C-alpha cells in the first residue's frame, strides 16, 4: 500500500461531516468491496458478502451475509459470470435493492476467455477489449460448472476498470444519497488518481520482465496482463474450479521445457507442492492472489492486492 493512499484516505475520513447517513450497501468480493469502501469513506461502510479465503465461484451464505443482502439498498457485484450462485440470493433477499453489475459497466473493458493449451493461439483472435460485451448477451457470461466461455469476469485486475467503476459506484450512491453526492464524487476522483499513479509505478516495475514467459494455475489474470503487456504462455487448469488432468499437466510440462517458461504461478488456495512436484527445477514457482486474501477487507485492499500481484510477478519472472 502506498503512503500516498494512506494519507489521502486519512484526510477523507478526517473531514467527514457529523451526522451523515449512508445507504445500506453490499458488495460481492473483497476487491469490489474495497472500491465501494473507498468511495463511501467518511460516510459509511459496505458489507462484504464473500469473505476472505472463500471462493467466489461457490460459497454458502452465512446468516450475517444473508442479512446484509436483506437490508441492502444497493448491491454491487461483478455479475453471475463470477458468482453464479449469488444470483438467486440477490433476487430473493435483495429484491428491493438497486443491483449494479460491474462487468462491462461504465465504459469498462471486457475480455473473452482464452482457450486451448497455449494462449498464443488466442493472440490473433478477436478477444480484445469490448466495452459492450455485457450488452451483447448477458446469458453468455455465466460459466456454470466453471465452463471457460463467454466473458472473463476477472475484470477488477485491470486497474483501468477499477478506475471506471469508482465513477459508477459514486454515481449510484449519489442517486440514493444526494446529500453526500459531493463527497462520493471527491472520493472517487481521488481514488482514481491514486490508482492511475499506481499503474504507472507498476508499469515501470514490470518493464524488465514483460517478455518473460510463464504459466498460471488458471486463467484469471489476462486483464492485468493486457494492461501491463505481459506474455503468459498458458494455464494449468481449464476452469476456475477444475484441477488439471495428467495429460494436460504433461503437455504443459513439455511446453514449459520447449518455450523456456521462467515461472509457474499457483494461488493461495491451491496445492503448490503438486506444481513443484510436476515441474521440479524446470521453472521457478510463485503465488498470485487475485482476491487479496491476505489483506483485511476495506478501502486499502484494492491497491494492496494490485501491488502484491506486481511484486510476485517481478520477483519470480526476474529470477529473484
Helices and strands as residue ranges (DSSP letters): H 3-14, E 25-27, H 30-40, E 47-48, H 63-70, E 74-77, H 86-93, E 98-101, G 105-107, G 119-122, H 133-136, G 138-141, G 144-146, G 155-157, H 159-176, G 178-180, H 181-206, G 207-209, E 214-218, H 222-228, E 232-237, H 246-259, E 263-266, H 272-279, G 280-282, E 284-287, H 301-317
